[in-house]
Amino acid sequence: MLIKPKNLRSTEATTFKEAIDNWLKSNHLGEKLLISRINAEWETLVGPVISRHTKSLKVENKILYIVVDNAPLRQQLTYSKTQIIKLVNERAGKQLVIDCFIL
């Protein structure tokens, strides 16, 4: 009876994209990559004025924290929370955030 060793690599060919996706999934880095992509594309998502006054973005436990330096803008963004959540999730391609706090 032959027993196949468990540590042998698979001989099936995979694409480079599949290999990267598998590596990201196995190291739990997929969501972190999406968050950094949202940070990089923030100006495209919300425009230059909001981006200029945004001091930091952080996603923790599916909650987006936005720190701005302008009180009237903070109030305006508070009214637009659902739109911001929708934009971020559309750009991420999945439900990355479920709530948003503007500080």
C-alpha positions as CSV (number, residue, x, y, z in Angstrom):
1,M,0.0,0.0,0.0
2,L,1.4,3.4,-1.0
3,I,0.8,6.4,1.2
4,K,1.1,9.8,-0.5
5,P,3.2,12.2,1.7
6,K,1.3,15.3,2.7
7,N,4.1,17.7,2.1
8,L,4.4,17.2,-1.7
9,R,3.4,20.1,-3.8
10,S,0.5,19.8,-6.2
11,T,1.3,19.3,-9.8
12,E,-1.8,21.2,-10.9
13,A,-0.9,24.5,-12.7
14,T,-2.4,27.7,-11.3
15,T,-2.4,31.2,-12.6
16,F,-0.3,33.9,-11.0
17,K,-3.5,35.7,-9.9
18,E,-4.8,32.5,-8.2
19,A,-1.5,32.0,-6.5
20,I,-1.5,35.6,-5.1
21,D,-5.2,35.3,-4.1
22,N,-4.5,32.0,-2.3
23,W,-1.5,33.5,-0.5
24,L,-3.4,36.6,0.6
25,K,-6.3,34.4,1.8
26,S,-4.0,32.0,3.7
27,N,-2.1,34.9,5.4
28,H,-5.3,36.9,6.1
29,L,-4.1,39.9,4.1
30,G,-6.9,40.4,1.6
31,E,-8.8,42.8,3.8
32,K,-5.7,44.8,4.7
33,L,-4.9,45.1,1.1
34,L,-8.4,46.4,0.4
35,I,-8.1,49.0,3.2
36,S,-4.8,50.3,1.9
37,R,-6.3,50.5,-1.6
38,I,-9.2,52.6,-0.2
39,N,-6.7,54.9,1.5
40,A,-4.8,55.3,-1.7
41,E,-8.0,56.0,-3.7
42,W,-9.7,58.2,-1.1
43,E,-9.4,61.4,-3.2
44,T,-11.0,59.6,-6.2
45,L,-13.8,58.4,-4.0
46,V,-14.7,61.7,-2.2
47,G,-13.1,64.4,-4.2
48,P,-10.2,66.8,-3.6
49,V,-11.8,69.1,-1.0
50,I,-12.8,66.3,1.4
51,S,-9.5,64.5,0.7
52,R,-7.5,67.6,1.6
53,H,-9.3,68.0,4.9
54,T,-9.1,64.3,5.8
55,K,-6.3,63.7,8.3
56,S,-6.6,59.9,8.7
57,L,-8.7,56.9,7.7
58,K,-8.9,53.7,9.7
59,V,-11.0,50.6,9.4
60,E,-11.4,48.6,12.6
61,N,-14.0,45.8,13.1
62,K,-15.8,46.8,9.9
63,I,-16.1,50.4,11.1
64,L,-14.6,53.2,9.1
65,Y,-13.1,56.1,11.2
66,I,-12.6,59.3,9.3
67,V,-10.7,62.2,11.0
68,V,-11.2,65.6,9.4
69,D,-9.9,69.0,10.5
70,N,-13.0,71.1,9.5
71,A,-16.1,71.2,11.7
72,P,-18.6,72.1,8.9
73,L,-17.2,69.4,6.7
74,R,-17.5,66.9,9.6
75,Q,-21.2,67.8,9.9
76,Q,-21.7,67.4,6.1
77,L,-20.0,64.0,6.1
78,T,-22.1,62.9,9.0
79,Y,-25.2,63.5,6.9
80,S,-23.5,61.5,4.0
81,K,-22.4,58.4,6.0
82,T,-24.5,56.0,4.1
83,Q,-23.2,57.3,0.8
84,I,-19.6,57.0,2.0
85,I,-20.2,53.4,3.2
86,K,-21.7,52.6,-0.2
87,L,-18.8,54.1,-2.1
88,V,-16.2,52.3,0.0
89,N,-17.9,49.0,-0.3
90,E,-18.4,49.3,-4.1
91,R,-14.7,50.2,-4.5
92,A,-13.7,47.2,-2.3
93,G,-16.0,44.9,-4.2
94,K,-17.4,43.5,-1.0
95,Q,-18.8,44.6,2.3
96,L,-15.7,46.0,3.9
97,V,-17.4,48.5,6.3
98,I,-20.8,48.5,7.9
99,D,-20.7,51.8,9.8
100,C,-18.8,55.0,9.7
101,F,-17.7,57.5,12.3
102,I,-16.5,61.0,11.4
103,L,-14.3,62.5,14.1
